[in-house]
Amino acid sequence: MSENLLIDLCEPYLLDLIGLLCECMRRVGESVSEIAKDSGYDLTDEVIVQIDSLDYLQKAEVLATAANHVKAIAQRDREI
C-alpha cells in the first residue's frame, strides 16, 4: 500500500495516524494493534495492519507525509 493511500484512508484521523506512528517508532518491536489499543487511537483494523507491514523507514516516510497534510490543512484553514 502506498503512503498516500494510507493517508487517504486516515484523512479524518490524521492526528491519530501521526500519534500512532510516533508511538510505534518509540516502541519498536511491539505490536501495532496493541499500541493502538493501549493508546486509544481511532483507526481501522485495515490501517493498523498496513502500518504493521511497514518497516521503520517507511513508517517515518508516512509520518512525514501525514504531517505535511496536516500542515497544508492548517495553512488552508488560516487563509479562510
C-alpha positions as CSV (number, residue, x, y, z in Angstrom):
1,M,0.0,0.0,0.0
2,S,1.4,3.4,-0.9
3,E,1.8,6.0,1.8
4,N,-0.7,8.3,0.0
5,L,-3.4,5.6,0.1
6,L,-2.7,5.1,3.8
7,I,-3.0,8.9,4.3
8,D,-6.3,8.9,2.3
9,L,-7.7,6.1,4.5
10,C,-6.9,8.1,7.6
11,E,-7.9,11.6,6.3
12,P,-10.3,12.4,9.1
13,Y,-7.9,10.9,11.7
14,L,-4.5,12.2,10.6
15,L,-3.6,13.3,14.1
16,D,-4.3,9.8,15.3
17,L,-2.2,8.3,12.5
18,I,0.7,10.7,13.4
19,G,0.4,9.8,17.1
20,L,0.3,6.1,16.4
21,L,3.3,6.2,14.1
22,C,5.3,8.2,16.6
23,E,4.3,5.7,19.3
24,C,5.3,2.8,17.1
25,M,8.6,4.3,16.3
26,R,9.2,4.9,20.0
27,R,8.1,1.4,21.0
28,V,9.9,-0.6,18.3
29,G,9.2,-4.3,18.2
30,E,5.8,-4.0,19.9
31,S,2.6,-5.0,18.2
32,V,1.0,-2.1,16.3
33,S,-2.5,-3.3,17.3
34,E,-1.5,-3.4,21.0
35,I,0.0,0.1,20.8
36,A,-3.2,1.4,19.1
37,K,-5.4,-0.3,21.7
38,D,-3.3,0.9,24.6
39,S,-3.2,4.5,23.2
40,G,-6.9,4.7,22.2
41,Y,-6.2,5.7,18.6
42,D,-9.3,5.7,16.4
43,L,-8.0,3.9,13.3
44,T,-9.5,0.9,11.4
45,D,-8.1,-2.6,11.5
46,E,-7.1,-2.2,7.9
47,V,-4.9,0.8,8.7
48,I,-3.3,-0.9,11.7
49,V,-2.5,-4.0,9.5
50,Q,-0.9,-1.7,6.9
51,I,1.1,0.2,9.5
52,D,2.3,-3.2,10.9
53,S,3.6,-4.2,7.5
54,L,5.8,-1.1,7.2
55,D,9.5,-1.1,8.3
56,Y,10.9,1.7,10.4
57,L,11.9,3.9,7.4
58,Q,8.5,3.5,5.7
59,K,6.8,4.5,9.0
60,A,9.0,7.6,9.1
61,E,8.0,8.4,5.5
62,V,4.3,8.0,6.2
63,L,4.7,10.1,9.3
64,A,6.4,12.9,7.3
65,T,3.7,12.8,4.6
66,A,0.9,12.9,7.2
67,A,2.5,15.8,9.0
68,N,2.7,17.7,5.6
69,H,-1.0,17.0,5.0
70,V,-1.9,18.4,8.5
71,K,0.3,21.5,7.8
72,A,-1.5,22.0,4.4
73,I,-4.9,21.8,6.1
74,A,-3.8,24.3,8.8
75,Q,-2.5,26.7,6.2
76,R,-5.7,26.4,4.2
77,D,-7.8,27.0,7.3
78,R,-5.7,30.0,8.1
79,E,-6.5,31.5,4.7
80,I,-10.2,31.1,5.1
